[in-house]
Amino acid sequence: MRTLESNRVLVIMPAWNEAACVGTTVAEVLALDEPYDVLVVNDGSTDQTAFEAAAAGASVMNLPFNLGVGGAMRAGFKYADRLGYGQVIQVDADGQHDPRNIREVLNGLESADISIGARFADRGDYAVSGPRKWAMKLLALVLSRLAKTPLTDVTSGFRAANRRAIAQYLDHYPAEYLGDTIDSLVVAIRSGLKVTQVPVEMRPRQGGTPSHHPVKAAVYLGRSFFALAFALTRKRSHLTLPIPATAGQK
């Protein structure tokens, strides 16, 4: 098995038909002053995503079918666990997550097991409206009460995790719609993991086609509450890894 330096961080980048921008996003991460390893999980793409990612310098894991973000991330966590990474962070391949914020989000792990890059925390001008906004606000309110800390963006995919969180994700990380955000976070909190958030700015997509459409916004509202209700019925994980000395002191 490959031996890693204890402080190496794995950037997991799920990608489905993101050939237009995945190469640029990978290159931005690899150009940062701090060295990160980048794994692009090619989620059954039918375009040149895998080629562009590899050409930019990423390791590429090719999934034979499109499993969705949850399935892609679960594969990434297994990869990270097998190679012994102590910290991982999810970064979207479309370039909306600014790689320059990676270190800030990782710093949240000094006081928590999961650190969320929050889009609605008085930084930047990212905004949503209508049913999507209502759903996000209510979900944030419910999960803040569960986590016993203010959370404003519980559907953000810009998240970092330590080894304790990786272990919990390996036990439970759903592939269903919104499972990678709401469901995974609810079970992590109920399993005893500490969650925090760090304000970040969002950028426009650097290429490709957005997956959201205004017509789908109302549907998002209903699905969000269904996902939350379903998540609250999940069983907790029983973690054996000790709480890090720095976690739980905030």
C-alpha positions as CSV (number, residue, x, y, z in Angstrom):
1,M,0.0,0.0,0.0
2,R,1.2,3.5,-0.8
3,T,2.6,5.4,2.2
4,L,1.6,9.0,2.6
5,E,2.9,11.9,4.5
6,S,0.7,12.4,7.5
7,N,-0.5,15.8,6.4
8,R,-1.4,15.0,2.8
9,V,-4.9,16.1,1.8
10,L,-7.0,14.5,-1.0
11,V,-9.2,16.7,-3.1
12,I,-12.1,14.6,-4.3
13,M,-13.8,16.0,-7.5
14,P,-16.9,14.1,-8.7
15,A,-17.4,14.8,-12.4
16,W,-20.1,13.9,-14.8
17,N,-19.7,15.3,-18.4
18,E,-17.5,18.2,-17.2
19,A,-14.9,18.1,-20.0
20,A,-15.4,21.8,-20.6
21,C,-14.1,22.8,-17.2
22,V,-12.6,19.9,-15.2
23,G,-9.1,20.4,-16.6
24,T,-9.1,24.0,-15.6
25,T,-10.4,23.3,-12.1
26,V,-7.8,20.5,-11.5
27,A,-5.0,22.8,-12.7
28,E,-6.1,25.6,-10.3
29,V,-6.0,23.2,-7.4
30,L,-2.5,21.8,-8.4
31,A,-1.2,25.4,-8.8
32,L,-1.9,26.3,-5.2
33,D,1.1,26.9,-2.9
34,E,0.1,24.0,-0.7
35,P,0.4,20.6,-2.4
36,Y,-2.8,18.6,-2.7
37,D,-3.5,15.3,-4.3
38,V,-6.5,15.4,-6.7
39,L,-8.8,12.5,-7.4
40,V,-11.4,13.0,-10.2
41,V,-14.2,10.4,-9.9
42,N,-15.4,10.2,-13.5
43,D,-19.0,9.4,-12.9
44,G,-19.9,7.5,-16.1
45,S,-19.2,10.5,-18.4
46,T,-19.8,10.2,-22.1
47,D,-17.5,13.1,-23.0
48,Q,-13.8,13.6,-22.5
49,T,-14.0,14.3,-18.8
50,A,-11.5,11.5,-17.9
51,F,-9.0,12.6,-20.6
52,E,-9.1,16.2,-19.6
53,A,-8.7,15.5,-15.9
54,A,-5.8,13.2,-16.4
55,A,-4.1,15.6,-18.8
56,A,-4.4,18.3,-16.1
57,G,-2.6,16.1,-13.6
58,A,-5.3,14.4,-11.6
59,S,-5.6,10.8,-10.7
60,V,-8.8,9.5,-12.3
61,M,-11.2,6.8,-11.1
62,N,-13.6,5.8,-13.8
63,L,-17.1,4.5,-12.7
64,P,-18.8,2.4,-15.4
65,F,-22.2,4.0,-14.8
66,N,-23.5,7.3,-13.6
67,L,-24.1,6.9,-9.9
68,G,-24.7,10.5,-9.0
69,V,-22.7,12.6,-6.6
70,G,-23.4,10.4,-3.6
71,G,-22.1,7.3,-5.3
72,A,-19.1,9.1,-6.7
73,M,-18.1,10.5,-3.3
74,R,-18.5,7.2,-1.6
75,A,-16.0,5.7,-4.1
76,G,-13.7,8.6,-3.4
77,F,-13.9,8.1,0.4
78,K,-13.0,4.4,0.0
79,Y,-10.0,5.5,-2.1
80,A,-9.0,8.0,0.6
81,D,-9.3,5.4,3.3
82,R,-7.4,2.7,1.5
83,L,-4.5,5.1,0.8
84,G,-4.5,6.5,4.4
85,Y,-5.4,10.1,3.8
86,G,-6.1,12.0,7.0
87,Q,-8.2,14.7,5.5
88,V,-10.3,15.0,2.3
89,I,-12.2,17.9,0.7
90,Q,-14.9,17.8,-2.0
91,V,-14.6,20.3,-4.7
92,D,-17.0,20.6,-7.6
93,A,-15.5,20.0,-11.1
94,D,-17.5,22.9,-12.6
95,G,-15.3,25.5,-11.0
96,Q,-17.9,27.1,-8.7
97,H,-15.9,26.2,-5.7
98,D,-12.9,28.5,-5.7
99,P,-9.8,26.4,-5.0
100,R,-8.3,29.4,-3.1
101,N,-10.8,28.7,-0.4
102,I,-9.7,25.1,0.2
103,R,-7.3,25.9,3.0
104,E,-9.9,28.0,4.8
105,V,-12.4,25.2,4.7
106,L,-9.8,22.7,5.8
107,N,-8.9,24.9,8.8
108,G,-12.4,24.3,10.1
109,L,-11.3,20.8,10.9
110,E,-9.2,22.2,13.7
111,S,-12.4,22.4,15.8
112,A,-14.7,19.9,14.0
113,D,-14.9,16.6,12.1
114,I,-16.8,18.1,9.2
115,S,-16.2,21.6,7.8
116,I,-18.7,23.1,5.3
117,G,-17.8,25.9,2.9
118,A,-20.9,28.1,3.4
119,R,-22.3,30.2,0.6
120,F,-24.7,32.2,2.7
121,A,-22.5,33.5,5.5
122,D,-22.1,37.1,4.7
123,R,-19.4,36.6,2.1
124,G,-19.8,37.0,-1.6
125,D,-23.0,37.6,-3.5
126,Y,-24.3,34.1,-4.2
127,A,-28.1,34.0,-3.8
128,V,-31.0,31.7,-4.5
129,S,-34.7,32.6,-4.6
130,G,-38.2,31.1,-4.5
131,P,-38.9,27.6,-3.2
132,R,-35.2,26.7,-3.3
133,K,-34.4,29.5,-0.9
134,W,-37.2,28.6,1.5
135,A,-36.1,25.0,1.6
136,M,-32.5,25.9,2.2
137,K,-33.4,28.2,5.1
138,L,-35.7,25.7,6.8
139,L,-33.2,22.9,6.4
140,A,-30.5,25.1,7.8
141,L,-32.6,25.9,10.8
142,V,-33.4,22.2,11.5
143,L,-29.8,21.0,11.1
144,S,-28.5,23.9,13.2
145,R,-30.6,22.7,16.1
146,L,-29.4,19.1,15.6
147,A,-25.7,20.2,15.4
148,K,-26.1,22.8,18.2
149,T,-24.2,25.3,16.1
150,P,-25.4,27.9,13.5
151,L,-25.3,26.5,10.0
152,T,-26.5,28.5,7.0
153,D,-25.7,26.3,4.1
154,V,-26.3,22.6,4.8
155,T,-26.7,21.7,1.1
156,S,-23.2,22.9,0.2
157,G,-21.0,20.3,-1.5
158,F,-17.8,22.2,-0.6
159,R,-17.0,20.1,2.5
160,A,-13.9,18.8,4.3
161,A,-13.7,15.7,6.5
162,N,-11.2,14.3,8.9
163,R,-10.5,10.6,9.4
164,R,-13.3,10.2,11.9
165,A,-15.8,11.6,9.4
166,I,-14.3,9.5,6.6
167,A,-14.9,6.4,8.8
168,Q,-18.5,7.4,9.4
169,Y,-19.0,8.1,5.7
170,L,-17.8,4.6,4.9
171,D,-20.4,3.2,7.2
172,H,-23.2,5.5,5.8
173,Y,-23.0,7.7,2.7
174,P,-26.2,7.6,0.7
175,A,-26.4,7.9,-3.1
176,E,-30.0,9.1,-3.2
177,Y,-31.1,12.6,-4.2
178,L,-29.8,15.1,-1.7
179,G,-28.3,12.2,0.2
180,D,-24.8,13.5,-0.2
181,T,-25.7,16.7,1.5
182,I,-28.7,16.5,3.9
183,D,-28.9,12.8,4.6
184,S,-25.1,12.4,5.1
185,L,-25.0,15.4,7.4
186,V,-27.9,14.4,9.6
187,V,-26.5,10.9,10.2
188,A,-23.1,12.3,10.8
189,I,-24.4,14.7,13.5
190,R,-26.6,11.9,15.1
191,S,-23.5,9.7,15.1
192,G,-21.6,12.3,17.3
193,L,-19.5,14.1,14.7
194,K,-18.9,17.8,15.2
195,V,-19.8,20.1,12.3
196,T,-18.8,23.7,11.6
197,Q,-18.9,26.1,8.7
198,V,-16.6,28.5,7.0
199,P,-17.8,31.4,4.8
200,V,-16.7,31.1,1.2
201,E,-17.5,32.9,-2.1
202,M,-19.1,31.0,-5.0
203,R,-18.1,31.6,-8.6
204,P,-20.2,31.1,-11.8
205,R,-19.7,27.8,-13.5
206,Q,-16.4,27.9,-15.5
207,G,-18.1,25.9,-18.4
208,G,-20.6,23.2,-19.2
209,T,-24.3,23.3,-18.5
210,P,-25.9,23.9,-15.1
211,S,-28.0,21.1,-13.7
212,H,-30.6,23.3,-12.0
213,H,-33.5,24.8,-13.9
214,P,-36.1,27.3,-12.5
215,V,-38.9,24.8,-13.3
216,K,-37.3,22.3,-11.0
217,A,-37.1,24.7,-8.0
218,A,-40.6,23.8,-6.6
219,V,-39.8,20.1,-6.9
220,Y,-36.7,20.8,-4.9
221,L,-38.7,22.0,-1.9
222,G,-40.8,18.8,-1.6
223,R,-37.8,16.5,-2.1
224,S,-35.7,18.4,0.5
225,F,-38.2,17.8,3.2
226,F,-38.6,14.2,2.2
227,A,-34.9,13.7,2.3
228,L,-34.7,15.3,5.8
229,A,-37.6,13.1,7.1
230,F,-35.9,10.0,5.7
231,A,-32.5,10.9,7.1
232,L,-34.0,11.3,10.6
233,T,-35.0,7.6,10.5
234,R,-31.5,6.4,9.7
235,K,-29.6,4.4,12.3
236,R,-26.5,6.0,13.8
237,S,-23.0,4.9,13.1
238,H,-21.0,3.5,16.0
239,L,-17.5,5.1,15.6
240,T,-14.5,3.5,17.2
241,L,-12.0,6.2,16.3
242,P,-11.2,8.6,19.2
243,I,-12.2,12.2,19.0
244,P,-9.1,14.3,17.9
245,A,-7.6,16.4,20.6
246,T,-8.5,19.6,18.6
247,A,-12.1,18.6,17.9
248,G,-14.8,19.3,20.4
249,Q,-13.0,22.3,22.0
250,K,-14.9,25.0,20.2
